[in-house]
Amino acid sequence: MLDEIRKIESLIDEGKRYVQTRIDEMKLSAADKSARILSLTVSVFLTAAVFFLFFVLIAVALALFVGDWLGSRGLGFLIVAVISLLAAFWIWIKRERWIRRPIRNALLRVLFEEENKHE
């Protein structure tokens, strides 16, 4: 009888260690996924900021060039502004395919990458 009680206690201790190990594993997994998502977010924002700066400088240069070519800098900026507005509308129409879907897929890849490795 005493031997069976010790076996049950040993089994309970093993169960507690297993549960604690699983909890620790889930914490580490959550921390890893959070770090990946944060790094993905920061890299996307930094890349977007660099591209934004690039396009602003290109737009100013193009506006100055068109303005000098037409003899009116104001008209050059107006033409570039209209082209930029049309490009913004086009991007807005394509936002699901070009922006939302790739970001969603990247986040899902980060979140479910570990589970796919175990299968």
N, CA, C and O atoms as a GROMACS GRO file, in nm:
protein
  476
    1MET      N    1   0.082  -0.120   0.000
    1MET     CA    2   0.000   0.000   0.000
    1MET      C    3   0.087   0.126   0.000
    1MET      O    4   0.059   0.221  -0.074
    2LEU      N    5   0.191   0.128   0.082
    2LEU     CA    6   0.282   0.243   0.090
    2LEU      C    7   0.356   0.263  -0.042
    2LEU      O    8   0.383   0.376  -0.083
    3ASP      N    9   0.388   0.153  -0.106
    3ASP     CA   10   0.457   0.159  -0.235
    3ASP      C   11   0.367   0.223  -0.342
    3ASP      O   12   0.415   0.300  -0.426
    4GLU      N   13   0.239   0.192  -0.340
    4GLU     CA   14   0.145   0.249  -0.436
    4GLU      C   15   0.127   0.399  -0.413
    4GLU      O   16   0.114   0.474  -0.509
    5ILE      N   17   0.127   0.442  -0.288
    5ILE     CA   18   0.115   0.584  -0.256
    5ILE      C   19   0.236   0.660  -0.307
    5ILE      O   20   0.222   0.770  -0.361
    6ARG      N   21   0.355   0.602  -0.292
    6ARG     CA   22   0.478   0.665  -0.343
    6ARG      C   23   0.476   0.676  -0.496
    6ARG      O   24   0.520   0.776  -0.553
    7LYS      N   25   0.423   0.572  -0.561
    7LYS     CA   26   0.412   0.576  -0.707
    7LYS      C   27   0.317   0.686  -0.751
    7LYS      O   28   0.343   0.758  -0.848
    8ILE      N   29   0.204   0.699  -0.677
    8ILE     CA   30   0.107   0.803  -0.711
    8ILE      C   31   0.167   0.940  -0.688
    8ILE      O   32   0.149   1.030  -0.771
    9GLU      N   33   0.240   0.960  -0.577
    9GLU     CA   34   0.306   1.087  -0.549
    9GLU      C   35   0.411   1.117  -0.655
    9GLU      O   36   0.423   1.231  -0.701
   10SER      N   37   0.485   1.016  -0.695
   10SER     CA   38   0.586   1.034  -0.800
   10SER      C   39   0.519   1.074  -0.932
   10SER      O   40   0.568   1.160  -1.004
   11LEU      N   41   0.408   1.010  -0.962
   11LEU     CA   42   0.333   1.041  -1.084
   11LEU      C   43   0.279   1.184  -1.079
   11LEU      O   44   0.283   1.255  -1.179
   12ILE      N   45   0.230   1.226  -0.963
   12ILE     CA   46   0.181   1.364  -0.947
   12ILE      C   47   0.294   1.463  -0.964
   12ILE      O   48   0.277   1.565  -1.030
   13ASP      N   49   0.411   1.436  -0.906
   13ASP     CA   50   0.527   1.524  -0.921
   13ASP      C   51   0.570   1.534  -1.067
   13ASP      O   52   0.602   1.642  -1.116
   14GLU      N   53   0.571   1.420  -1.136
   14GLU     CA   54   0.606   1.422  -1.279
   14GLU      C   55   0.506   1.504  -1.358
   14GLU      O   56   0.544   1.579  -1.449
   15GLY      N   57   0.379   1.491  -1.325
   15GLY     CA   58   0.275   1.570  -1.392
   15GLY      C   59   0.293   1.718  -1.369
   15GLY      O   60   0.278   1.798  -1.461
   16LYS      N   61   0.327   1.757  -1.245
   16LYS     CA   62   0.351   1.898  -1.214
   16LYS      C   63   0.471   1.951  -1.292
   16LYS      O   64   0.466   2.061  -1.346
   17ARG      N   65   0.578   1.872  -1.299
   17ARG     CA   66   0.696   1.915  -1.375
   17ARG      C   67   0.663   1.928  -1.523
   17ARG      O   68   0.709   2.022  -1.590
   18TYR      N   69   0.584   1.834  -1.574
   18TYR     CA   70   0.546   1.840  -1.715
   18TYR      C   71   0.465   1.967  -1.743
   18TYR      O   72   0.490   2.037  -1.841
   19VAL      N   73   0.367   1.994  -1.657
   19VAL     CA   74   0.283   2.113  -1.677
   19VAL      C   75   0.368   2.240  -1.669
   19VAL      O   76   0.351   2.330  -1.750
   20GLN      N   77   0.461   2.247  -1.573
   20GLN     CA   78   0.548   2.364  -1.560
   20GLN      C   79   0.638   2.379  -1.683
   20GLN      O   80   0.662   2.490  -1.730
   21THR      N   81   0.688   2.268  -1.732
   21THR     CA   82   0.772   2.272  -1.853
   21THR      C   83   0.692   2.322  -1.973
   21THR      O   84   0.742   2.401  -2.052
   22ARG      N   85   0.568   2.276  -1.986
   22ARG     CA   86   0.483   2.322  -2.097
   22ARG      C   87   0.452   2.471  -2.085
   22ARG      O   88   0.452   2.543  -2.184
   23ILE      N   89   0.427   2.516  -1.961
   23ILE     CA   90   0.401   2.658  -1.940
   23ILE      C   91   0.524   2.740  -1.978
   23ILE      O   92   0.512   2.843  -2.045
   24ASP      N   93   0.642   2.695  -1.935
   24ASP     CA   94   0.766   2.766  -1.970
   24ASP      C   95   0.788   2.767  -2.121
   24ASP      O   96   0.831   2.868  -2.177
   25GLU      N   97   0.759   2.655  -2.186
   25GLU     CA   98   0.774   2.648  -2.332
   25GLU      C   99   0.679   2.744  -2.402
   25GLU      O  100   0.717   2.810  -2.498
   26MET      N  101   0.555   2.753  -2.353
   26MET     CA  102   0.458   2.845  -2.413
   26MET      C  103   0.500   2.990  -2.391
   26MET      O  104   0.481   3.074  -2.480
   27LYS      N  105   0.556   3.021  -2.275
   27LYS     CA  106   0.605   3.156  -2.250
   27LYS      C  107   0.718   3.191  -2.345
   27LYS      O  108   0.720   3.300  -2.403
   28LEU      N  109   0.812   3.100  -2.361
   28LEU     CA  110   0.922   3.125  -2.453
   28LEU      C  111   0.875   3.138  -2.597
   28LEU      O  112   0.923   3.223  -2.672
   29SER      N  113   0.780   3.055  -2.635
   29SER     CA  114   0.725   3.063  -2.770
   29SER      C  115   0.654   3.196  -2.792
   29SER      O  116   0.669   3.258  -2.898
   30ALA      N  117   0.577   3.240  -2.692
   30ALA     CA  118   0.507   3.368  -2.704
   30ALA      C  119   0.607   3.483  -2.712
   30ALA      O  120   0.588   3.577  -2.790
   31ALA      N  121   0.713   3.477  -2.632
   31ALA     CA  122   0.815   3.582  -2.636
   31ALA      C  123   0.885   3.584  -2.772
   31ALA      O  124   0.912   3.691  -2.827
   32ASP      N  125   0.916   3.466  -2.826
   32ASP     CA  126   0.981   3.458  -2.956
   32ASP      C  127   0.892   3.514  -3.066
   32ASP      O  128   0.938   3.590  -3.151
   33LYS      N  129   0.765   3.477  -3.064
   33LYS     CA  130   0.672   3.526  -3.166
   33LYS      C  131   0.652   3.677  -3.153
   33LYS      O  132   0.642   3.747  -3.254
   34SER      N  133   0.644   3.726  -3.030
   34SER     CA  134   0.630   3.871  -3.010
   34SER      C  135   0.751   3.946  -3.063
   34SER      O  136   0.738   4.050  -3.127
   35ALA      N  137   0.869   3.892  -3.037
   35ALA     CA  138   0.991   3.956  -3.087
   35ALA      C  139   0.995   3.955  -3.239
   35ALA      O  140   1.036   4.053  -3.301
   36ARG      N  141   0.954   3.845  -3.300
   36ARG     CA  142   0.952   3.838  -3.447
   36ARG      C  143   0.853   3.938  -3.506
   36ARG      O  144   0.883   4.005  -3.604
   37ILE      N  145   0.735   3.947  -3.445
   37ILE     CA  146   0.634   4.041  -3.495
   37ILE      C  147   0.683   4.184  -3.479
   37ILE      O  148   0.665   4.266  -3.569
   38LEU      N  149   0.743   4.214  -3.364
   38LEU     CA  150   0.795   4.350  -3.343
   38LEU      C  151   0.906   4.382  -3.442
   38LEU      O  152   0.908   4.492  -3.498
   39SER      N  153   0.997   4.290  -3.465
   39SER     CA  154   1.104   4.317  -3.560
   39SER      C  155   1.050   4.331  -3.702
   39SER      O  156   1.099   4.414  -3.778
   40LEU      N  157   0.949   4.252  -3.737
   40LEU     CA  158   0.886   4.265  -3.869
   40LEU      C  159   0.819   4.401  -3.882
   40LEU      O  160   0.829   4.466  -3.987
   41THR      N  161   0.750   4.443  -3.778
   41THR     CA  162   0.682   4.572  -3.780
   41THR      C  163   0.781   4.687  -3.793
   41THR      O  164   0.761   4.778  -3.874
   42VAL      N  165   0.887   4.683  -3.714
   42VAL     CA  166   0.988   4.790  -3.720
   42VAL      C  167   1.054   4.793  -3.857
   42VAL      O  168   1.074   4.901  -3.913
   43SER      N  169   1.088   4.677  -3.910
   43SER     CA  170   1.155   4.676  -4.042
   43SER      C  171   1.061   4.726  -4.151
   43SER      O  172   1.106   4.794  -4.244
   44VAL      N  173   0.932   4.692  -4.143
   44VAL     CA  174   0.837   4.742  -4.243
   44VAL      C  175   0.824   4.894  -4.234
   44VAL      O  176   0.824   4.963  -4.335
   45PHE      N  177   0.814   4.946  -4.110
   45PHE     CA  178   0.802   5.091  -4.095
   45PHE      C  179   0.928   5.164  -4.140
   45PHE      O  180   0.919   5.269  -4.203
   46LEU      N  181   1.045   5.111  -4.108
   46LEU     CA  182   1.169   5.175  -4.152
   46LEU      C  183   1.181   5.173  -4.304
   46LEU      O  184   1.220   5.273  -4.365
   47THR      N  185   1.148   5.061  -4.364
   47THR     CA  186   1.153   5.051  -4.510
   47THR      C  187   1.053   5.147  -4.573
   47THR      O  188   1.084   5.214  -4.672
   48ALA      N  189   0.933   5.155  -4.517
   48ALA     CA  190   0.833   5.247  -4.568
   48ALA      C  191   0.879   5.392  -4.555
   48ALA      O  192   0.855   5.473  -4.645
   49ALA      N  193   0.944   5.425  -4.444
   49ALA     CA  194   0.994   5.561  -4.424
   49ALA      C  195   1.101   5.596  -4.527
   49ALA      O  196   1.102   5.707  -4.580
   50VAL      N  197   1.190   5.503  -4.555
   50VAL     CA  198   1.295   5.528  -4.655
   50VAL      C  199   1.234   5.544  -4.794
   50VAL      O  200   1.272   5.635  -4.868
   51PHE      N  201   1.139   5.458  -4.829
   51PHE     CA  202   1.073   5.472  -4.959
   51PHE      C  203   0.996   5.602  -4.968
   51PHE      O  204   0.996   5.668  -5.072
   52PHE      N  205   0.929   5.641  -4.860
   52PHE     CA  206   0.856   5.767  -4.858
   52PHE      C  207   0.951   5.884  -4.883
   52PHE      O  208   0.922   5.971  -4.965
   53LEU      N  209   1.063   5.886  -4.813
   53LEU     CA  210   1.161   5.992  -4.833
   53LEU      C  211   1.213   5.992  -4.977
   53LEU      O  212   1.227   6.097  -5.038
   54PHE      N  213   1.240   5.874  -5.030
   54PHE     CA  214   1.287   5.861  -5.168
   54PHE      C  215   1.185   5.920  -5.265
   54PHE      O  216   1.221   5.998  -5.353
   55PHE      N  217   1.059   5.882  -5.249
   55PHE     CA  218   0.956   5.931  -5.342
   55PHE      C  219   0.931   6.080  -5.327
   55PHE      O  220   0.901   6.148  -5.425
   56VAL      N  221   0.942   6.132  -5.207
   56VAL     CA  222   0.927   6.277  -5.188
   56VAL      C  223   1.038   6.352  -5.261
   56VAL      O  224   1.012   6.449  -5.332
   57LEU      N  225   1.160   6.305  -5.244
   57LEU     CA  226   1.272   6.372  -5.310
   57LEU      C  227   1.263   6.359  -5.462
   57LEU      O  228   1.292   6.454  -5.534
   58ILE      N  229   1.222   6.242  -5.510
   58ILE     CA  230   1.205   6.224  -5.655
   58ILE      C  231   1.093   6.315  -5.705
   58ILE      O  232   1.105   6.373  -5.813
   59ALA      N  233   0.983   6.327  -5.629
   59ALA     CA  234   0.871   6.412  -5.670
   59ALA      C  235   0.914   6.558  -5.677
   59ALA      O  236   0.876   6.629  -5.770
   60VAL      N  237   0.991   6.603  -5.580
   60VAL     CA  238   1.038   6.743  -5.581
   60VAL      C  239   1.130   6.766  -5.700
   60VAL      O  240   1.118   6.866  -5.770
   61ALA      N  241   1.222   6.672  -5.722
   61ALA     CA  242   1.313   6.686  -5.836
   61ALA      C  243   1.237   6.686  -5.968
   61ALA      O  244   1.265   6.766  -6.057
   62LEU      N  245   1.140   6.597  -5.980
   62LEU     CA  246   1.060   6.591  -6.102
   62LEU      C  247   0.978   6.718  -6.120
   62LEU      O  248   0.967   6.769  -6.231
   63ALA      N  249   0.922   6.769  -6.011
   63ALA     CA  250   0.843   6.892  -6.019
   63ALA      C  251   0.931   7.009  -6.063
   63ALA      O  252   0.890   7.091  -6.145
   64LEU      N  253   1.051   7.017  -6.007
   64LEU     CA  254   1.143   7.124  -6.048
   64LEU      C  255   1.182   7.110  -6.195
   64LEU      O  256   1.188   7.209  -6.268
   65PHE      N  257   1.207   6.986  -6.237
   65PHE     CA  258   1.244   6.962  -6.377
   65PHE      C  259   1.130   6.999  -6.471
   65PHE      O  260   1.150   7.070  -6.570
   66VAL      N  261   1.008   6.952  -6.440
   66VAL     CA  262   0.893   6.982  -6.525
   66VAL      C  263   0.864   7.132  -6.522
   66VAL      O  264   0.830   7.191  -6.625
   67GLY      N  265   0.878   7.193  -6.404
   67GLY     CA  266   0.855   7.336  -6.392
   67GLY      C  267   0.953   7.417  -6.476
   67GLY      O  268   0.913   7.512  -6.543
   68ASP      N  269   1.080   7.380  -6.473
   68ASP     CA  270   1.179   7.449  -6.557
   68ASP      C  271   1.152   7.424  -6.704
   68ASP      O  272   1.169   7.514  -6.787
   69TRP      N  273   1.109   7.304  -6.738
   69TRP     CA  274   1.082   7.270  -6.876
   69TRP      C  275   0.963   7.349  -6.930
   69TRP      O  276   0.963   7.393  -7.045
   70LEU      N  277   0.859   7.367  -6.845
   70LEU     CA  278   0.740   7.441  -6.887
   70LEU      C  279   0.751   7.591  -6.862
   70LEU      O  280   0.668   7.668  -6.911
   71GLY      N  281   0.852   7.632  -6.788
   71GLY     CA  282   0.870   7.774  -6.760
   71GLY      C  283   0.792   7.822  -6.638
   71GLY      O  284   0.787   7.942  -6.612
   72SER      N  285   0.730   7.730  -6.562
   72SER     CA  286   0.654   7.768  -6.443
   72SER      C  287   0.669   7.657  -6.338
   72SER      O  288   0.617   7.547  -6.355
   73ARG      N  289   0.741   7.690  -6.230
   73ARG     CA  290   0.761   7.588  -6.127
   73ARG      C  291   0.629   7.548  -6.062
   73ARG      O  292   0.609   7.432  -6.026
   74GLY      N  293   0.540   7.644  -6.046
   74GLY     CA  294   0.410   7.612  -5.988
   74GLY      C  295   0.335   7.508  -6.069
   74GLY      O  296   0.274   7.416  -6.013
   75LEU      N  297   0.339   7.523  -6.201
   75LEU     CA  298   0.273   7.427  -6.289
   75LEU      C  299   0.342   7.290  -6.280
   75LEU      O  300   0.275   7.187  -6.285
   76GLY      N  301   0.473   7.290  -6.267
   76GLY     CA  302   0.547   7.164  -6.251
   76GLY      C  303   0.504   7.090  -6.124
   76GLY      O  304   0.481   6.969  -6.126
   77PHE      N  305   0.492   7.165  -6.013
   77PHE     CA  306   0.447   7.103  -5.888
   77PHE      C  307   0.303   7.057  -5.898
   77PHE      O  308   0.267   6.953  -5.842
   78LEU      N  309   0.221   7.132  -5.966
   78LEU     CA  310   0.081   7.094  -5.984
   78LEU      C  311   0.069   6.963  -6.063
   78LEU      O  312  -0.007   6.874  -6.025
   79ILE      N  313   0.143   6.953  -6.170
   79ILE     CA  314   0.140   6.831  -6.253
   79ILE      C  315   0.187   6.711  -6.172
   79ILE      O  316   0.125   6.605  -6.178
   80VAL      N  317   0.296   6.726  -6.098
   80VAL     CA  318   0.348   6.615  -6.016
   80VAL      C  319   0.249   6.581  -5.905
   80VAL      O  320   0.234   6.464  -5.869
   81ALA      N  321   0.181   6.681  -5.849
   81ALA     CA  322   0.082   6.656  -5.745
   81ALA      C  323  -0.036   6.576  -5.799
   81ALA      O  324  -0.085   6.485  -5.733
   82VAL      N  325  -0.080   6.609  -5.919
   82VAL     CA  326  -0.192   6.536  -5.980
   82VAL      C  327  -0.150   6.391  -6.009
   82VAL      O  328  -0.226   6.298  -5.985
   83ILE      N  329  -0.029   6.374  -6.060
   83ILE     CA  330   0.022   6.238  -6.085
   83ILE      C  331   0.031   6.160  -5.954
   83ILE      O  332  -0.003   6.042  -5.949
   84SER      N  333   0.077   6.225  -5.848
   84SER     CA  334   0.086   6.160  -5.717
   84SER      C  335  -0.052   6.123  -5.664
   84SER      O  336  -0.070   6.016  -5.606
   85LEU      N  337  -0.149   6.210  -5.684
   85LEU     CA  338  -0.286   6.182  -5.641
   85LEU      C  339  -0.343   6.062  -5.716
   85LEU      O  340  -0.408   5.976  -5.655
   86LEU      N  341  -0.320   6.056  -5.845
   86LEU     CA  342  -0.367   5.941  -5.924
   86LEU      C  343  -0.299   5.812  -5.877
   86LEU      O  344  -0.362   5.707  -5.867
   87ALA      N  345  -0.169   5.820  -5.848
   87ALA     CA  346  -0.098   5.703  -5.796
   87ALA      C  347  -0.154   5.661  -5.661
   87ALA      O  348  -0.165   5.542  -5.633
   88ALA      N  349  -0.188   5.758  -5.575
   88ALA     CA  350  -0.246   5.726  -5.444
   88ALA      C  351  -0.381   5.657  -5.460
   88ALA      O  352  -0.410   5.561  -5.388
   89PHE      N  353  -0.464   5.702  -5.553
   89PHE     CA  354  -0.592   5.637  -5.578
   89PHE      C  355  -0.572   5.494  -5.627
   89PHE      O  356  -0.642   5.402  -5.585
   90TRP      N  357  -0.476   5.475  -5.714
   90TRP     CA  358  -0.446   5.343  -5.768
   90TRP      C  359  -0.400   5.249  -5.656
   90TRP      O  360  -0.444   5.134  -5.649
   91ILE      N  361  -0.311   5.297  -5.569
   91ILE     CA  362  -0.265   5.217  -5.456
   91ILE      C  363  -0.381   5.187  -5.362
   91ILE      O  364  -0.390   5.076  -5.308
   92TRP      N  365  -0.470   5.284  -5.341
   92TRP     CA  366  -0.586   5.263  -5.254
   92TRP      C  367  -0.676   5.152  -5.308
   92TRP      O  368  -0.727   5.070  -5.233
   93ILE      N  369  -0.694   5.151  -5.439
   93ILE     CA  370  -0.778   5.048  -5.501
   93ILE      C  371  -0.712   4.910  -5.487
   93ILE      O  372  -0.782   4.811  -5.466
   94LYS      N  373  -0.582   4.903  -5.497
   94LYS     CA  374  -0.507   4.776  -5.491
   94LYS      C  375  -0.458   4.742  -5.350
   94LYS      O  376  -0.378   4.650  -5.335
   95ARG      N  377  -0.503   4.815  -5.247
   95ARG     CA  378  -0.447   4.799  -5.112
   95ARG      C  379  -0.464   4.658  -5.055
   95ARG      O  380  -0.376   4.611  -4.983
   96GLU      N  381  -0.574   4.592  -5.087
   96GLU     CA  382  -0.595   4.456  -5.034
   96GLU      C  383  -0.488   4.362  -5.086
   96GLU      O  384  -0.431   4.283  -5.011
   97ARG      N  385  -0.463   4.370  -5.215
   97ARG     CA  386  -0.368   4.278  -5.277
   97ARG      C  387  -0.223   4.317  -5.248
   97ARG      O  388  -0.140   4.228  -5.229
   98TRP      N  389  -0.192   4.444  -5.244
   98TRP     CA  390  -0.053   4.488  -5.230
   98TRP      C  391  -0.010   4.511  -5.086
   98TRP      O  392   0.109   4.499  -5.055
   99ILE      N  393  -0.104   4.543  -4.998
   99ILE     CA  394  -0.066   4.581  -4.862
   99ILE      C  395  -0.122   4.483  -4.759
   99ILE      O  396  -0.045   4.419  -4.686
  100ARG      N  397  -0.254   4.472  -4.751
  100ARG     CA  398  -0.314   4.391  -4.645
  100ARG      C  399  -0.278   4.244  -4.654
  100ARG      O  400  -0.238   4.184  -4.554
  101ARG      N  401  -0.293   4.185  -4.770
  101ARG     CA  402  -0.268   4.042  -4.784
  101ARG      C  403  -0.122   4.005  -4.756
  101ARG      O  404  -0.100   3.908  -4.683
  102PRO      N  405  -0.022   4.077  -4.808
  102PRO     CA  406   0.116   4.041  -4.774
  102PRO      C  407   0.148   4.058  -4.626
  102PRO      O  408   0.219   3.975  -4.568
  103ILE      N  409   0.095   4.162  -4.563
  103ILE     CA  410   0.121   4.181  -4.421
  103ILE      C  411   0.054   4.071  -4.340
  103ILE      O  412   0.114   4.016  -4.248
  104ARG      N  413  -0.071   4.040  -4.374
  104ARG     CA  414  -0.142   3.932  -4.304
  104ARG      C  415  -0.069   3.799  -4.320
  104ARG      O  416  -0.055   3.724  -4.224
  105ASN      N  417  -0.022   3.770  -4.441
  105ASN     CA  418   0.050   3.645  -4.464
  105ASN      C  419   0.181   3.640  -4.387
  105ASN      O  420   0.217   3.535  -4.334
  106ALA      N  421   0.251   3.752  -4.380
  106ALA     CA  422   0.377   3.755  -4.305
  106ALA      C  423   0.352   3.732  -4.156
  106ALA      O  424   0.426   3.658  -4.092
  107LEU      N  425   0.249   3.795  -4.102
  107LEU     CA  426   0.217   3.776  -3.961
  107LEU      C  427   0.174   3.632  -3.933
  107LEU      O  428   0.215   3.573  -3.833
  108LEU      N  429   0.092   3.576  -4.019
  108LEU     CA  430   0.050   3.437  -4.000
  108LEU      C  431   0.168   3.341  -4.011
  108LEU      O  432   0.174   3.242  -3.938
  109ARG      N  433   0.261   3.370  -4.102
  109ARG     CA  434   0.380   3.288  -4.115
  109ARG      C  435   0.460   3.290  -3.985
  109ARG      O  436   0.509   3.187  -3.940
  110VAL      N  437   0.474   3.408  -3.925
  110VAL     CA  438   0.548   3.420  -3.799
  110VAL      C  439   0.474   3.348  -3.687
  110VAL      O  440   0.536   3.277  -3.608
  111LEU      N  441   0.343   3.365  -3.680
  111LEU     CA  442   0.267   3.307  -3.570
  111LEU      C  443   0.257   3.154  -3.578
  111LEU      O  444   0.258   3.087  -3.475
  112PHE      N  445   0.248   3.100  -3.698
  112PHE     CA  446   0.224   2.955  -3.711
  112PHE      C  447   0.343   2.880  -3.766
  112PHE      O  448   0.328   2.763  -3.803
  113GLU      N  449   0.457   2.940  -3.772
  113GLU     CA  450   0.577   2.873  -3.825
  113GLU      C  451   0.618   2.758  -3.736
  113GLU      O  452   0.652   2.651  -3.787
  114GLU      N  453   0.615   2.774  -3.606
  114GLU     CA  454   0.658   2.673  -3.511
  114GLU      C  455   0.569   2.549  -3.517
  114GLU      O  456   0.618   2.437  -3.511
  115GLU      N  457   0.436   2.569  -3.528
  115GLU     CA  458   0.345   2.455  -3.531
  115GLU      C  459   0.366   2.371  -3.656
  115GLU      O  460   0.352   2.249  -3.652
  116ASN      N  461   0.399   2.435  -3.767
  116ASN     CA  462   0.421   2.361  -3.892
  116ASN      C  463   0.548   2.277  -3.885
  116ASN      O  464   0.556   2.174  -3.952
  117LYS      N  465   0.647   2.319  -3.808
  117LYS     CA  466   0.770   2.244  -3.796
  117LYS      C  467   0.747   2.110  -3.724
  117LYS      O  468   0.813   2.011  -3.753
  118HIS      N  469   0.652   2.109  -3.630
  118HIS     CA  470   0.627   1.988  -3.552
  118HIS      C  471   0.544   1.885  -3.626
  118HIS      O  472   0.544   1.767  -3.589
  119GLU      N  473   0.474   1.927  -3.728
  119GLU     CA  474   0.386   1.833  -3.799
  119GLU      C  475   0.460   1.753  -3.902
  119GLU      O  476   0.400   1.669  -3.970
   0.00000   0.00000   0.00000
